[in-house]
Amino acid sequence: MTIDRAKPEDWYSLKTVGDDVTYIGEPFIEEFYRCNIWHVRGRDGDMLVDSGMGVVSLTEWVPLVTERSVQAVASHTHFDHIGCHHEFENRVCHRCEADLLAAPTRKNTLADPYVTDEIFTKLPPLPYASTTYAVKAAPATRIVEDGDVIDLGDRHFEVIHTPGHSPGGIALWEKATGILFSGDIVYDGPLIEDTYHANAADYVRSMERLYDLPVRVVHGGHFASYGAERHREIIKNWLRERT
């Protein structure tokens, strides 16, 4: 079966979700594989949480991400989250995955085995080919640890180390607004616990830690955002099945 190719100008979709946060999506990727890209506006600069597959340039086709100084944060270093990180001058990730951001391969970013034509409803523009797709190196310009802060001037996001899905996974917590960018440790969809560097005990500890956060809204790495009640329901049900 031949799959149509999308035009580069159609690759991304944008939606404002409140709190000066904009969702950037890649609608021609099947939902399970589609990373949520989050743009956050601050007084002194902006933050980008993850950058998608990198099959179409973010900086060329989404003017929002080039309007001001931006810190491109990697929630973790799987292929669907760091594909456009090389396009940004300021790149942030956790210490435990800095080596992967600097030297990505098809295997260590999980492009092999996940990236095939079947994950798309329309293929990216030429010359894209699933068999040769690879993330470009984007060495971190800032390496963070648990408790560090992403400072946007009037907004401050605390780095919460959330290993389990991957060793250097992080969530970003804005206490003042109750916003949590959770990455892939928790979202409202099937959670992935069997990657080559996943850790079951770490996953439980990370979920227990996030359960008690007084969240107002959670913007995850995949699927739709949700509120406090759903946040605790997801984690409680997950923990009940595993502990």
C-alpha positions in Angstrom: 0.0 0.0 0.0 1.3 3.4 -1.0 1.0 6.2 1.7 0.6 9.8 0.5 3.2 12.3 1.6 2.4 15.5 3.5 3.5 18.9 2.5 6.0 20.5 5.0 3.6 23.4 5.6 0.9 21.0 6.8 3.1 18.9 9.1 2.5 20.7 12.3 -0.7 21.8 14.1 -0.8 24.4 16.9 -3.4 24.9 19.6 -3.3 27.3 22.6 -4.2 25.6 25.8 -4.1 28.5 28.3 -1.4 29.7 30.7 0.7 30.9 27.7 1.2 27.3 26.7 0.9 26.2 23.1 0.5 22.6 21.9 2.5 21.7 18.8 1.5 18.4 17.2 2.4 16.2 14.2 -1.0 15.1 13.1 0.2 12.7 10.4 1.8 10.5 13.0 -0.4 7.8 14.6 -1.5 9.0 18.1 0.4 6.3 20.0 3.7 7.4 18.5 2.9 11.2 18.3 4.9 13.3 20.8 3.3 16.3 22.3 5.5 19.3 21.8 4.9 22.1 24.3 5.8 25.8 23.9 5.8 28.0 27.0 5.9 31.7 26.9 7.8 33.5 29.7 8.7 37.1 30.4 12.4 36.8 29.7 12.4 33.9 27.3 10.5 30.8 26.2 10.7 27.1 26.9 10.1 24.2 24.5 9.4 20.8 26.0 10.4 18.2 23.5 10.8 18.8 19.8 9.1 15.9 17.9 10.5 13.5 15.4 12.6 16.0 13.4 11.3 14.9 10.0 10.2 18.5 9.2 12.0 21.5 10.5 10.3 23.2 13.5 12.2 26.4 13.2 11.4 26.7 9.5 7.7 25.9 9.7 6.6 27.0 13.2 7.5 30.7 13.6 6.4 30.7 17.2 9.5 28.8 18.3 11.9 31.4 16.8 10.2 34.6 18.0 12.3 34.8 21.2 15.1 33.1 23.0 14.0 29.5 23.8 15.3 26.7 26.0 14.7 23.4 24.3 14.2 20.8 27.1 14.3 17.1 26.5 11.9 15.2 28.8 14.0 12.2 27.7 15.9 11.2 24.6 13.7 8.8 22.6 13.4 9.6 18.9 9.9 11.1 19.0 11.0 13.7 21.6 14.3 15.1 20.4 14.2 15.1 16.6 14.5 18.9 16.2 16.7 19.6 19.3 19.7 20.2 17.0 17.9 23.3 15.6 18.1 25.1 18.9 21.0 26.9 20.5 20.0 26.2 24.1 19.5 22.5 24.8 18.6 21.0 28.2 18.5 17.4 29.4 19.1 15.3 32.5 22.6 14.1 33.2 21.6 10.4 32.8 20.8 10.9 29.1 23.2 13.6 28.1 25.3 11.0 26.3 22.3 9.9 24.2 21.4 13.5 23.2 25.1 14.0 22.1 25.4 10.7 20.2 22.0 9.4 19.2 21.7 6.1 17.2 18.7 4.3 15.8 18.9 1.8 18.6 19.5 4.0 21.6 16.7 6.4 20.6 14.3 3.5 19.9 14.0 4.5 16.2 14.9 0.9 15.7 12.4 -0.9 16.0 9.6 1.7 16.2 10.0 3.9 13.1 8.3 2.3 10.1 6.0 3.7 7.5 3.1 2.2 9.5 3.4 4.9 12.2 2.3 7.6 9.7 -1.1 8.4 8.2 0.9 10.5 5.7 4.6 10.2 5.2 6.9 13.1 5.8 8.0 15.0 2.7 10.9 13.7 0.6 13.7 12.8 1.1 12.4 11.1 4.2 12.7 7.3 4.4 11.8 5.2 7.5 14.7 2.8 6.8 17.3 5.6 7.1 15.6 7.9 9.6 17.9 9.0 12.4 18.0 11.7 15.0 20.8 14.3 14.7 23.3 14.9 17.5 22.4 17.8 19.7 24.8 18.0 22.7 23.2 19.5 25.8 24.3 23.1 26.6 22.9 22.6 30.1 22.7 19.4 32.0 20.2 19.3 34.9 19.6 17.3 38.0 16.6 16.8 40.2 15.6 20.1 41.9 17.2 22.4 39.3 15.0 25.2 37.9 14.2 26.3 34.3 13.9 30.1 34.8 11.8 32.1 32.3 12.0 35.3 34.4 8.4 35.3 35.7 8.0 31.6 35.5 10.0 28.9 37.2 9.8 25.2 36.4 11.3 22.7 38.8 13.1 19.7 37.3 11.7 16.4 38.8 13.8 13.4 37.9 11.4 10.6 36.9 13.4 7.5 36.0 11.5 4.4 35.0 10.5 4.8 31.4 14.1 5.8 30.8 17.0 6.7 33.1 17.1 10.4 32.5 13.4 11.2 32.2 12.3 14.4 33.8 9.0 16.2 34.6 8.7 20.0 34.9 6.6 21.4 37.7 5.4 25.0 38.0 4.2 25.3 41.5 2.7 28.7 41.1 0.2 27.5 38.4 -0.1 23.8 39.2 1.2 22.9 35.7 3.1 19.6 35.3 4.8 18.7 32.0 5.2 15.0 32.7 7.0 13.6 29.7 6.5 9.9 29.2 6.5 8.7 32.8 2.7 9.3 33.0 0.1 10.4 30.5 -3.5 9.4 29.7 -2.8 6.4 27.4 -0.9 3.1 27.3 2.4 3.6 29.2 5.6 2.1 27.9 7.5 0.2 30.6 9.6 -2.2 28.5 12.2 -0.1 26.7 15.8 -1.4 26.8 16.7 1.0 29.6 13.4 1.0 31.5 13.5 0.1 35.2 10.4 -1.2 37.0 11.4 -0.2 40.6 12.3 3.3 39.4 9.0 3.6 37.6 7.1 2.8 40.8 9.1 5.4 42.8 8.5 8.1 40.2 4.8 7.4 40.1 4.6 7.5 43.9 6.4 10.9 43.9 4.1 12.5 41.2 0.9 11.2 42.9 1.0 13.8 45.7 1.8 16.9 43.6 -1.1 19.4 43.8 -1.5 19.5 40.0 -4.1 21.6 38.3 -3.3 20.4 34.8 -0.9 17.8 33.4 0.5 18.1 29.9 2.0 14.7 29.1 4.4 13.5 26.4 1.5 11.8 24.5 -2.3 11.9 24.4 -4.6 14.6 25.8 -3.9 16.8 28.8 -5.9 16.2 32.0 -6.6 17.5 35.5 -5.9 16.6 39.1 -8.6 13.9 39.6 -7.6 12.0 36.4 -3.9 12.4 37.4 -4.4 10.6 40.7 -6.7 8.0 39.1 -4.2 7.1 36.4 -1.4 6.7 39.0 -3.5 4.9 41.6 -4.7 2.3 39.1 -1.2 1.8 37.7 0.3 1.3 41.2 -2.5 -1.0 42.2 -1.6 -3.3 39.3 2.1 -3.4 40.1 2.6 -3.2 43.8 
